[in-house]
């Protein structure tokens, strides 16, 4: 236990690198970097250092790998809160009646009911809000190819002969 540094001294010694990790994880959400830094680095790094096993890896490798994981987790949770409180989100069924006649609107509503909630959300974000798969993936917290796959399966489910 003697070879473990004092956590806050380690943070002070590696402050620019810790900040760089937070900045890299936030990317275009630069306004979140300071919040992430204070919540993740200052709160989590002392516990990460306490759990460090010297025989397994170097301290800096251990801390930065765990720090990245905590940053991504924090950002994902923060993003989910923002998405769930999005006041302007409305379903595609609400918008249908404005753009289609009643028969088409009924058909689209019937097809949308055959999808799961997750599929409906992806189709709505892509079609109605014109978001790319990468934007949807960032919002939902998965890889873009998974979103593309779910979207393609949803469209295949909805495509019926004669419509």
C-alpha positions as CSV (number, residue, x, y, z in Angstrom):
1,X,0.0,0.0,0.0
2,X,3.0,2.3,0.3
3,X,3.5,2.6,-3.5
4,X,0.0,4.2,-4.0
5,X,0.2,7.9,-4.4
6,X,-2.0,10.4,-2.6
7,X,-5.0,10.7,-5.0
8,X,-5.4,14.4,-5.1
9,X,-1.7,14.9,-5.6
10,X,-1.8,12.5,-8.6
11,X,-4.7,14.5,-10.0
12,X,-2.8,17.7,-9.6
13,X,0.3,16.2,-11.3
14,X,-1.8,15.0,-14.2
15,X,-4.4,17.7,-14.4
16,X,-3.8,18.7,-18.1
17,X,-4.1,15.0,-19.2
18,X,-7.3,14.4,-17.2
19,X,-8.8,17.6,-18.7
20,X,-7.8,16.4,-22.1
21,X,-9.5,13.1,-21.6
22,X,-12.7,14.9,-20.6
23,X,-12.5,17.2,-23.5
24,X,-11.9,14.4,-26.0
25,X,-14.9,12.4,-24.7
26,X,-17.2,15.5,-24.9
27,X,-16.1,16.4,-28.4
28,X,-18.6,18.9,-29.8
29,X,-20.3,19.3,-26.4
30,X,-17.6,21.6,-25.0
31,X,-20.1,23.2,-22.5
32,X,-20.1,19.9,-20.6
33,X,-16.4,19.5,-20.1
34,X,-16.2,21.5,-16.8
35,X,-19.1,19.6,-15.3
36,X,-17.7,16.3,-16.4
37,X,-14.3,17.2,-15.1
38,X,-15.6,18.2,-11.6
39,X,-18.0,15.2,-11.3
40,X,-15.9,12.5,-12.8
41,X,-12.3,13.3,-12.3
42,X,-12.5,14.9,-8.8
43,X,-15.1,12.4,-7.5
44,X,-14.0,9.1,-9.2
45,X,-10.2,9.2,-9.5
46,X,-9.5,8.8,-5.8
47,X,-11.6,5.6,-5.8
48,X,-9.9,4.4,-9.0
49,X,-6.5,4.9,-7.4
50,X,-7.5,3.0,-4.3
51,X,-8.6,0.0,-6.5
52,X,-5.3,-0.1,-8.4
53,X,-3.5,-3.4,-8.3
54,X,0.3,-2.6,-8.9
55,X,1.1,-6.1,-10.3
56,X,-1.5,-5.8,-13.1
57,X,-0.7,-2.5,-14.8
58,X,0.9,0.9,-14.5
59,X,-1.0,3.4,-12.5
60,X,-1.4,5.9,-15.3
61,X,-2.8,3.2,-17.7
62,X,-5.1,2.0,-15.0
63,X,-6.5,5.4,-14.1
64,X,-6.9,6.7,-17.7
65,X,-8.7,3.6,-18.9
66,X,-11.1,3.7,-15.9
67,X,-11.4,7.5,-16.3
68,X,-12.4,7.2,-19.9
69,X,-15.0,4.6,-19.0
70,X,-16.5,6.8,-16.3
71,X,-16.5,9.8,-18.6
72,X,-18.4,7.9,-21.3
73,X,-20.8,6.5,-18.7
74,X,-21.4,10.0,-17.3
75,X,-22.0,11.5,-20.8
76,X,-24.4,8.7,-21.7
77,X,-26.4,9.2,-18.5
78,X,-26.4,12.9,-19.1
79,X,-27.5,12.5,-22.7
80,X,-30.4,10.2,-21.7
81,X,-31.7,12.8,-19.3
82,X,-31.6,15.4,-22.0
83,X,-33.4,13.2,-24.5
84,X,-36.1,12.2,-22.0
85,X,-36.8,15.8,-21.2
86,X,-37.0,16.9,-24.9
87,X,-40.1,19.0,-25.0
88,X,-40.2,19.2,-28.8
89,X,-40.3,15.5,-29.5
90,X,-43.5,14.4,-31.1
91,X,-44.5,11.1,-32.7
92,X,-44.6,10.6,-36.4
93,X,-48.3,9.8,-36.1
94,X,-49.1,13.3,-35.0
95,X,-47.3,14.8,-38.0
96,X,-48.9,12.4,-40.5
97,X,-52.3,14.0,-40.6
98,X,-50.7,17.3,-41.6
99,X,-48.9,15.8,-44.6
100,X,-51.0,13.0,-45.9
101,X,-54.6,12.4,-46.7
102,X,-56.6,10.3,-44.2
103,X,-56.2,6.9,-46.0
104,X,-52.5,7.3,-46.2
105,X,-52.4,8.5,-42.6
106,X,-54.3,5.4,-41.4
107,X,-51.9,3.1,-43.4
108,X,-48.8,4.8,-41.9
109,X,-50.3,4.6,-38.4
110,X,-51.1,1.0,-38.9
111,X,-47.6,0.2,-40.1
112,X,-46.0,2.2,-37.2
113,X,-48.0,0.2,-34.7
114,X,-46.3,-3.0,-36.0
115,X,-42.9,-1.6,-34.9
116,X,-41.4,-1.7,-31.4
117,X,-41.0,1.5,-29.5
118,X,-37.3,1.5,-30.2
119,X,-37.8,1.0,-33.9
120,X,-40.5,3.7,-34.0
121,X,-38.2,6.2,-32.3
122,X,-35.4,5.5,-34.8
123,X,-37.7,5.8,-37.8
124,X,-39.2,9.0,-36.4
125,X,-35.8,10.6,-35.7
126,X,-34.5,9.6,-39.2
127,X,-37.6,10.5,-41.2
128,X,-39.3,13.3,-39.4
129,X,-36.3,15.0,-37.8
130,X,-33.9,14.2,-40.7
131,X,-31.2,13.0,-38.4
132,X,-28.3,10.9,-39.7
133,X,-27.7,7.4,-38.3
134,X,-24.6,8.8,-36.6
135,X,-26.6,11.6,-34.9
136,X,-29.2,9.1,-33.7
137,X,-26.5,6.7,-32.5
138,X,-24.9,9.4,-30.5
139,X,-28.2,10.4,-29.0
140,X,-29.2,6.8,-28.2
141,X,-25.7,5.6,-27.1
142,X,-25.0,2.9,-29.6
143,X,-22.9,2.4,-32.8
144,X,-24.3,3.9,-36.1
145,X,-24.3,0.5,-37.8
146,X,-26.6,-0.8,-35.2
147,X,-29.0,2.1,-35.8
148,X,-28.8,1.5,-39.6
149,X,-29.6,-2.2,-39.1
150,X,-32.6,-1.5,-36.8
151,X,-33.8,1.1,-39.3
152,X,-33.5,-1.3,-42.3
153,X,-35.3,-4.1,-40.4
154,X,-38.1,-1.6,-39.4
155,X,-38.5,-0.5,-43.0
156,X,-38.5,-4.1,-44.2
157,X,-41.2,-4.9,-41.6
158,X,-43.3,-2.0,-42.9
159,X,-42.9,-2.6,-46.6
160,X,-45.8,-4.6,-47.8
161,X,-46.7,-5.5,-51.3
162,X,-49.5,-3.4,-52.8
163,X,-48.9,-0.3,-50.7
